[in-house]
Amino acid sequence: MPATQQRVAIDNRYEGPFVIYRNGFYYMFVSATDCCNFELTGYDVFAGRSRSPFGPFVDREGDTFVEPRVGGEVVLAQNGNQFVGVGHNAVITDDSGQDYIVYHGIDQRNPEIIERSGIPINRRSLMMDRLDYIDGFPVARAGAGPSNTSQPAPVTRGAVDDEFNRSTGIGASFTQMGGKWIIYDPVGTNRGVVRQNWAGTTSAMLISDGSTTANYRAEGDLRLNTLGTTTPRRYGLITSYIDRNNYIAAYLQPNAAGTGGSLVTNIRANGVNSFKTTALPANFKHRDFHNLAVTLRGNQVTFELTESRLEDPIEIQVRQLPLPTQQGVALGAGRVGFATQNVSADFDNLSAAQLFTPVTRRVPNQAQGALNERYTDEFNGGLDPENNWQYVPGRVPAEPSQEQANPQPDNPFQERPGYYRQRTDNRELTRANPPPDRLAHILAQDAPAGDFTVTVKLDFPLPEEDGFFFFQQAGVFIYENDDKYVRLDHVAIFNTRQIEFAKEKPSPAEGDRRATTPAAVRWHGARQSRADNVAPHRRQDEPHDRGADLHGLQQRRRRAIRPWWGVDVRGDQQRRRQPDGEPQDRYLRLRWS
């Protein structure tokens, strides 16, 4: 990596970054897992924040995106409706200031498009949902995830809204106060701008007749046309206008060459000005269009200058309005418009709308039911016979004498009462069925009827740092057979340590996929989450019915299913070696609770 570059995330985990600036933080949105695996797609969106665009980006636990146990807050994930693979996002802001996450998803009921060649490709639909910031981190619909019903639309028109797409006439909805205000439409396309066409020595205003509410967001696009011969040279946005003695202003003030300069704001109350000036970049080009926005919430006013309404601001000022008892007038609700002084300038896309109301609480988590003692086992010295534990036929662990190395104890409970211990080895479950001598060991019990939650305590000490480890994993499964299960486990994926939810469904030969689908795809899929740094113990909760839905494929309750814990190792990729080349054994210890 060149010295001029800064790593902001570990490899083998994230893609599709999108960075925005909000409330003093840079937020980086990234997507993880496979984007395009039809109804088994496990794409999700994660986010972290930083005071610097160069990172480190951290989640609410303080974990970064560059650690093996990679950080990241879940912004958007599958929620059990028909949409899966929700990710690869951008963020847009409506006229009220509300953010929305724009992303693609796959409807599992119709996941593919068949090309003329007969080869299916993923049908990825464009989707959009409200983005909330709760306790400092973004989350889609307060944690409810992707919507599949009608939602409140983004605000695209407010009390004032004018794109000036006409060839003549400012119109009756504005009041001109000095200057020469015209519609400038040089090519006759009715895609004009409003121009103050005089660079005289006095100020000029164009003020709307419509007024905002007390809390609002107002914005407009603006660029310099001609510099006047005297100073100050300014052009900008006027809000909260009551009269010439009471308003809020945000000006761009170029230098004599039409570059650089300053952002100048003014809170004018009872004829008294209160200016604040911050520098613009030396290469700022005033003759290019930029967006200037003013947001007022309560007594705080935020001024934000961006390029083309992009999410990385060029300059921001945050100021407090004087109280009405101090100034004698309440600056808040009022008219909006444009202003110039000693320049000619162009303006466009003026809008002012009532400010959005933020959502501050997450939707509640799904409630768990009461503990079912019939299916609870603490593993205190053995397997409870009432729980009907048994190894799946053909998947009984070998005798210690038959193990190649590091045999597990004769009694899997003797080393640590209260836990069942099982050694991972080079055995297989995922995808193609392995030969008999490579079958993964499966200890199972019959599942209860209806919906249920499985809670386990897992000790699976994957290496914290250094070295590549290929898909060692252990966790909890809902298992019907080798080709029909869901699982939630702790997994090493190259140099990362993650939590993975995965689903496998029958192959085409078993009649559970469309004939148009090639046999090599679309019958195993996964989605990743973070793995806590507080190893070795991790609590894993997964509602059965919701767990199946999360990956877009309902379990068939009419068939027997079994929750199991054990080993899922992927064939020849099972080479667990430290940098010194020595194999490392990893163990699984679980306790139902």
Protein Blocks (a to p, Z undefined) as FASTA:
>chain_A
ZZkbccfbdehkbghiacddeehiacddddedjfbgcjmbcbdcdddddfbfnbpaddfk
opafkbfbagdddfbdcehiabehiahiaddddfkopacdddddddfklmbccdfkopac
ddddddddddddeehiaceehhnopafbdcddddfbdfbdcehiafehjbjkbcceejjd
ddddfkonopacdddfbfcfbdcddddfbdcdfbdcdddddddfbdcfbdcddddddehi
fblmbccdddddddfkopghiddddddeehiacdddddddfklcfkbccddddddehjac
cddddehhiabdfbdcddddddfklnopacfbdcdddddehiacddehiacdddddddfb
dcdddddddddfklgcehgoiacfklopacdehiaccdfklpmbhpacfblmlmoghiac
dddddddfehjaddfklcccdddddddehjddddddddddddfbgcidehiacdddddfb
lmbccddddddehjaccdddddddddfklopacfklcfkgokaccddddddfkbfbdcdd
ddfklmmmmnopacdfkbccddddddddehjllccddfkopacddddddddZZ
